[in-house]
Amino acid sequence: MAADSKIALGGGCHWCTEAVFQALKGVEKVEQGYVASTEEHSAFSEAVIVHFISEEIPLKRLIEVHLYTHNSTSNHSMRSKYRSAIYYFNFQQKAEAEKSLMALQADFSETIITKVYPFGVFEPSREEIRDYYLKNPEKPFCKTYIEPKLKLLLQQFSKELRE
């Protein structure tokens, strides 16, 4: 993978997903918005595009962080809005994502529901809600939903966190 790799990830609220990946070393940029795949998954779902330097943080590690920081084993009623997905940009990413999901399943007691889809279309969030946690760390949503994910990062992925 090139130094300017990107992958799209969906799971929970894109404010949460954005904050998680902004905290990681090797991530150059996180675009928050809505992603659609193709065919039966062509409806938009909240997601982010993570631009990363694969030599600093490999795709497998990004997928691991993703699975641990959203309900990747819960097929809850909001899955159409919050699709648990990895959207690939090339077939090498598809193969790596599928291999990572199979390998990481052993770490979870329940079945991982995250699916691997081709990237279709991205629609960015409106400017005023981008960088939500960075702009609003004291808001109740951030305290309730984002901070626990960041604490989990600190506990399980401290080597990958920015200074």
N, C-alpha and C positions, 0 to 999 in steps of 0.2 A: 504493500500500500504506500501511496505517496505521502509526503509530509503534509499535504493539504487535503487529507481524507475527510469525508463527512458521512454521517449516518443519521437517519431520522428515527426517533424513538417516541412512542406513545404509550401511555399507561394510565396515569392519573391526570390531575389538573396540570395544565402546562405551566402554571406559575411555579408549582412544586418541582416539576421536572427541570425547568429552566434553572432554578436555584441550585439544585443538586449538581448539575453538570457545570455550572459556572464556578463551582467550588473546586474543581479538579485541575491539577497540573496537566499540561499537555492539551487542554481544551482551549482553542484560540477564540472561538465565538459560539454562542448559542442563539439560534433564531427561534423565537417562540411564535407559535401560530397553530395552523390547522393543516393536517396532511390527509390526502386521499391516496389510495392505491388505485387499482384498476378493477374492472368487472364488478363482482358483488361487494367489493370493499371500496367503491369509488365515492362513498359519502365521506365528508370531512369529519375528522376526529381531532381532538386536542393533541398536540405533539410538539416536538422541538427538532430542529436540525442541529446536530452537534458537529462542529468543525474541529478536528483534532489532529495532533501530530502523532502518528502511529508509533514512532520511535520512542516517544515519551509515555504514551498510554495506548496500549494495543486495543483493538476492537473487542477482543474477548473480555478485557477488564471493564470496558464501558458497558458491555452487555451484562456482566455480573453486577455492577453497580445498579444498572437499570432494574434488574430483577429483584434486588433487595430493597429498592427504594419506592416501589409501588406494589399494589396487591396483584402480583403476577400469578397467583394461584386462585384468584377469586373471579368467578364469572358473574359478577353482580349486575343489577338491573341497569346500570349506567354505562355498560360496555360499548354502546354505540357512540356515545359522546367521548368516552375515555377508552378507546380500543387499546388493548395490551399488545403492542406490536413493535417489530423492528422492520423498518422500511429500508431496503437495500438499494444502492445505486449501480451495482454491477454484480455479476454472477460469483465473483470471488467472495464478496461480502455475504451473499446469500449462503454459500457453502459454509463459510466461517460462522455465520449466525446460527445456522441449523446445527452445526457441530457443537457450538458453545451451549446451546439450549439442551442438547442431549447430555453433555458432560455435566452441566450444572444441575440437572434434574436430581441427581443423587444428593444434593445439599438441601433439598426441600422435601418435607413429608407429604405434601399434596402435589398434585399434577400441575406443572406450569402450563398456563393457558396462552402464554405469549406466542403469537404467530409471526412468521416471517413473510413479508409481502414486498412486491416491487414498489418502489417509490413512484407515485403518479404526479401529484400536484401539491404545491405548498401555497398557502395563503397566510401572510404574516398577520399577527395580532396588531391591533391599533396601537400607536405609539404610547399612549398614556398607560397601557397595562404591561408593556415590555419592561424587563428588568424589575419585575414587581417586588421581589424580596429585597433587592438592593436599595430600592427607593422607599420601601415601607416595612422595615424589619419589626417595628413596634405594633403594627396592626394585628388585631386578634386572629385573622386568618393565618398570618405568618407564624405567630406564636403557637397556634393550635396544630397546623398542618405541615408547615415547612420546617420549623425548628426540630421536630422529632426526626425528620429525615436527615437533617444536617448532623444531628447528634449520632445517628446510626453511621453516617459516613465517618465521623470522628472515631467511633469505636471499631468499625470493621475495615475502613479504607484510609486510615490516617496517613499512610505513606503516599497516597495519591492526592492529598489535599494541598492546595496552594498555601503559602506562608500566611 
